Amino acid sequence: MLSAQQVLSSYFQALGSKQMDKVIELIHDEAKFIILKKEPSDKIPLYGTFYGKEGVRKYLNLLEETEQIERFTLYKLIGNQEAACAWGNFRIKVNVTGKVFDSDWAMVCEVEQGKIKFFQIFEDTAALEEAFKS
């Protein structure tokens, strides 16, 4: 069975190569993904909590529709059999405004039976919100 660190690494690789079916294969049926804030927002489509494979698929579609990742740098990925965390920096272009922002980020995940069951990402939400302003 893959460790949480290996699963999160595979998630990054599949996401980076836009292999969405591979990403979904790594998601637990009872997954909970918290993207930046627990509650959804009319202003920032990515905010919210997404459940299960269909919820994660919805999040990934929103990500593709709203943002272009211009640079993704992974500084460190650590973990054990059950949990992993990673941090780094990225540059994102918001599609609706064309604005670009840089942010440090951190992610935590918990893995059960080789699949991501819990996932939460943190980034500079003030910079993100500014980039979404027209």
C-alpha positions in Angstrom: 0.0 0.0 0.0 1.3 3.4 -0.9 2.2 5.9 1.9 0.4 9.2 2.1 3.5 10.9 0.9 3.6 8.7 -2.2 -0.1 9.3 -2.9 0.2 13.1 -2.6 3.2 12.9 -4.9 1.2 10.9 -7.4 -1.6 13.5 -7.1 0.8 16.3 -8.0 2.2 14.4 -10.9 -1.3 13.5 -12.3 -2.6 17.1 -11.8 0.5 18.6 -13.4 0.2 16.4 -16.5 -3.6 17.1 -16.6 -4.4 13.4 -16.3 -7.7 14.0 -14.5 -8.8 10.3 -14.6 -5.6 9.4 -12.7 -6.3 12.2 -10.2 -9.8 10.8 -9.6 -8.4 7.3 -9.1 -6.4 8.7 -6.2 -9.5 10.0 -4.4 -11.4 8.1 -1.7 -15.1 7.6 -2.3 -15.7 9.5 1.0 -13.2 12.3 0.4 -13.5 15.8 1.8 -11.6 18.5 0.0 -11.5 22.0 1.7 -10.3 24.5 -0.9 -9.1 27.6 0.9 -12.3 28.3 2.9 -14.9 25.8 4.1 -17.8 27.9 2.9 -18.5 28.6 -0.8 -18.4 32.1 -2.2 -20.2 33.9 -5.1 -17.0 35.9 -5.7 -14.4 33.1 -5.6 -15.8 29.9 -7.3 -13.0 27.7 -5.8 -13.9 28.4 -2.2 -15.7 25.6 -0.4 -15.8 22.0 0.6 -16.1 19.3 -2.0 -17.2 15.7 -1.2 -16.4 12.4 -2.9 -15.0 11.8 -6.3 -17.8 13.9 -8.0 -17.1 16.8 -5.7 -13.4 16.6 -6.5 -14.2 16.4 -10.2 -16.3 19.6 -9.8 -13.4 21.3 -8.0 -11.0 20.3 -10.8 -13.3 21.6 -13.5 -13.7 24.9 -11.6 -9.9 25.1 -11.3 -9.5 24.6 -15.0 -12.2 27.2 -15.8 -11.0 29.9 -13.5 -7.2 29.7 -13.3 -4.1 28.9 -15.2 -1.1 27.7 -13.2 1.9 29.5 -14.7 4.4 28.2 -12.2 4.2 25.5 -9.5 7.2 25.0 -7.2 7.2 22.3 -4.6 9.6 23.0 -1.8 9.0 20.0 0.4 6.7 17.0 0.7 6.8 15.0 4.0 4.6 12.4 5.4 4.0 8.9 6.8 1.6 6.1 6.0 -1.5 8.0 6.9 -0.8 11.7 6.4 1.3 14.1 4.3 1.9 17.8 3.9 3.6 19.8 1.2 4.4 23.4 0.7 5.8 25.6 -2.0 5.0 28.6 -4.2 3.0 29.2 -7.4 2.1 31.9 -9.9 -1.6 31.9 -11.0 -3.4 33.7 -13.7 -7.1 34.3 -13.1 -8.9 33.7 -16.4 -11.8 36.2 -15.9 -9.5 39.2 -15.2 -6.2 38.2 -16.7 -4.5 39.2 -13.4 -1.6 37.2 -12.1 -0.6 36.7 -8.5 2.1 34.8 -6.6 1.5 32.9 -3.4 3.1 30.6 -1.0 0.9 27.5 -0.4 0.6 24.5 1.9 -1.4 21.4 1.6 -2.3 18.7 4.1 -3.9 15.3 3.3 -4.9 12.1 5.0 -4.9 8.8 3.1 -7.0 5.7 3.7 -6.5 2.5 1.7 -4.1 4.3 -0.7 -6.6 7.1 -1.5 -6.9 10.7 -0.4 -9.7 10.9 2.1 -9.0 14.5 3.5 -7.3 17.3 1.7 -7.0 21.0 2.6 -5.0 23.7 0.8 -3.9 27.1 2.2 -2.7 30.1 0.1 -2.7 33.9 0.1 -6.5 34.4 -0.2 -6.2 38.2 -0.1 -4.0 38.1 -3.2 -6.4 35.6 -4.8 -9.4 37.8 -4.1 -7.6 40.9 -5.4 -6.8 39.0 -8.6 -10.5 38.2 -9.1 -11.5 41.9 -8.9 -12.3 43.5 -12.2 
